[in-house]
Amino acid sequence: MQISDIIGTIAAIAMVFGYLPQTVRTIRTRSTDDIAMGTFLMMGLGSAAFAIQGILTRNIPLFATNLLTTTMSAIIFGIKIYNDYFKKR
C-alpha cells in the first residue's frame, strides 16, 4: 500500500465519520435550526462532484466515500428544506 492510499483511506474514514454524527442527530431530533443550509448544499454538491469523478476515473473508493457523504448531506438538506419551508407554514 502506497502512502497516497493510506492518506486516501484516512480521508475517506474522516469524511464519512464527520458527516455521520450530524446525520444521525438530524434524523433523530428533526432539528435543523442551527444548520447552515448553504453549507450543506455546497458540501453535498462537492461530494456529488467527487463521486462523479470517482466514476469517471474508475476510482471506486473515491466514488463510494462520496456517494455516502452525498447521501448523508442530502438527508440533512432535505430535512432542513422541510423544516424551513413546509413545517413552519
C-alpha positions as CSV (number, residue, x, y, z in Angstrom):
1,M,0.0,0.0,0.0
2,Q,1.4,3.4,-1.0
3,I,1.4,6.4,1.2
4,S,-1.3,8.0,-1.1
5,D,-3.5,5.0,-0.5
6,I,-3.1,5.4,3.3
7,I,-3.8,9.1,3.2
8,G,-6.9,8.5,1.0
9,T,-8.2,5.8,3.4
10,I,-7.8,8.2,6.3
11,A,-9.6,10.9,4.4
12,A,-12.4,8.6,3.5
13,I,-12.9,7.5,7.1
14,A,-12.7,11.1,8.3
15,M,-15.3,12.3,5.7
16,V,-17.8,9.5,6.5
17,F,-17.5,9.7,10.2
18,G,-17.5,13.5,10.0
19,Y,-21.0,13.5,8.4
20,L,-22.4,10.6,10.4
21,P,-23.0,12.3,13.8
22,Q,-24.8,15.2,12.3
23,T,-26.9,13.0,10.1
24,V,-27.9,10.7,12.9
25,R,-28.7,13.7,15.2
26,T,-30.8,15.4,12.5
27,I,-32.7,12.2,11.7
28,R,-33.4,11.6,15.4
29,T,-34.3,15.1,16.5
30,R,-35.5,16.6,13.2
31,S,-33.9,19.8,14.5
32,T,-32.2,21.8,11.8
33,D,-32.3,25.3,13.3
34,D,-28.5,25.5,13.8
35,I,-27.6,24.1,10.4
36,A,-26.5,26.4,7.7
37,M,-28.4,25.5,4.5
38,G,-25.7,26.9,2.2
39,T,-23.0,24.9,3.9
40,F,-24.8,21.5,3.4
41,L,-25.8,22.4,-0.1
42,M,-22.3,23.2,-1.1
43,M,-20.8,20.2,0.7
44,G,-23.3,18.0,-0.9
45,L,-22.6,19.4,-4.3
46,G,-18.9,18.9,-3.7
47,S,-19.4,15.3,-2.6
48,A,-21.5,14.6,-5.7
49,A,-18.8,16.1,-7.9
50,F,-16.2,13.9,-6.3
51,A,-18.5,10.8,-6.7
52,I,-18.8,11.6,-10.4
53,Q,-15.0,12.0,-10.6
54,G,-14.7,8.6,-8.9
55,I,-16.9,7.0,-11.6
56,L,-15.1,8.8,-14.5
57,T,-11.6,7.8,-13.2
58,R,-12.8,4.3,-12.1
59,N,-11.7,5.1,-8.5
60,I,-14.2,3.0,-6.6
61,P,-13.1,4.2,-3.1
62,L,-13.5,7.8,-4.1
63,F,-16.9,7.1,-5.6
64,A,-18.1,5.0,-2.6
65,T,-17.0,7.6,0.0
66,N,-18.5,10.5,-1.7
67,L,-21.7,8.6,-2.5
68,L,-22.1,8.0,1.3
69,T,-21.4,11.7,2.1
70,T,-23.6,12.9,-0.7
71,T,-26.4,10.7,0.7
72,M,-25.9,12.0,4.2
73,S,-25.8,15.6,3.1
74,A,-28.9,15.1,1.0
75,I,-30.8,13.7,4.0
76,I,-29.8,16.6,6.2
77,F,-30.6,19.1,3.4
78,G,-33.9,17.5,2.8
79,I,-34.9,17.7,6.4
80,K,-33.7,21.3,6.5
81,I,-35.8,22.3,3.5
82,Y,-38.8,20.5,5.0
83,N,-38.4,22.3,8.3
84,D,-37.7,25.7,6.9
85,Y,-40.3,25.9,4.1
86,F,-43.0,23.4,4.8
87,K,-43.3,22.7,8.5
88,K,-43.5,26.3,9.6
89,R,-46.4,27.1,7.3
